[in-house]
Every structure is written in structure tokens, then in C-alpha cells.
Amino acid sequence: MDQLDERDKQAFLELQEKLVDQTKKKKQVAAQLRSCDTEQKRAVLTAEELNNLPDDAKTYEQIGRAYFLMPKLQLLQDRKDTAVSRQADIKALKETQTSVQRAIEAVETEFKELLQHSPALQQAVSRSA
């Protein structure tokens, strides 16, 4: 890469850094999406099971390592609220995931354009790969 234009080298390194950053963001969003999805499913399943219990059944909520007596209707409402909240979070994360994917595609396009306009850079990259 010694014979390459310094601007091409710099542009290549910047694009490489952008691609790494966007890929990390994509993985983070995917992990958050899985977490929210799991939490939402757990809340829905818990609410379904609470519906099967009689209204006067003693129910407890775990807070940290302790369990506290809680009215069934309050627990049920809390689980429904959690499910709705996580559903909204999932929607927002999917939008974020889409925008990150578009950003990755834009960086890949910039890579292709840079390599097309700089044959020396293209040769250097193909030699190092």
C-alpha cells in the first residue's frame, strides 16, 4: 500500500472503521431484540397462567431475592403492561435494525466505489486477502 494515494488509504481505513462500528451496532441491536422478545413472551405466558388462578389466590412478586405478597390483579396488570411495553420496544428495535442494515449497505457501496476508482488500492486489498 506504499504506492497508494494517501487519501485513498485514509478513506479505506475510515470505511473499514465505519463497517466495524455498524456491525457492532447490528449485533447489539440483535441481542437487545432477543432480550425484549424473551421478556415479552415471559410476561404474556405469566399473564395467561395468572388468569387461570382464582381471584382470591395468594400471589407473590419476586423483587431481588425477596418475595412480596401482591394482589393477583396488580400482578396481572403489571405483566400486561410489561408485554405492551416490550412490544413497543421490539418495534423500535426492528426499525433501528433496519436503519443499521441500510448503513452497512451504504458503507459496502462506498467500499465498492472506492475500489473501482482506485485500481492500486484494489490490487493491494486483493493481495492482502
Buried (B, 14 or more C-beta within 10 A) or exposed (E): EEEBEEEBBEBBEEBEEBBEBBEEBBEEBEEBBEBBBEBBEBBBEBBEEBEEEEEEEEBEBEEEEEEEEBBBEEBBEBBBEBBEBBBEBBEBBEEBBEEBBEBBEEBEEBBEEBBEEBEEBBBBBEEEE
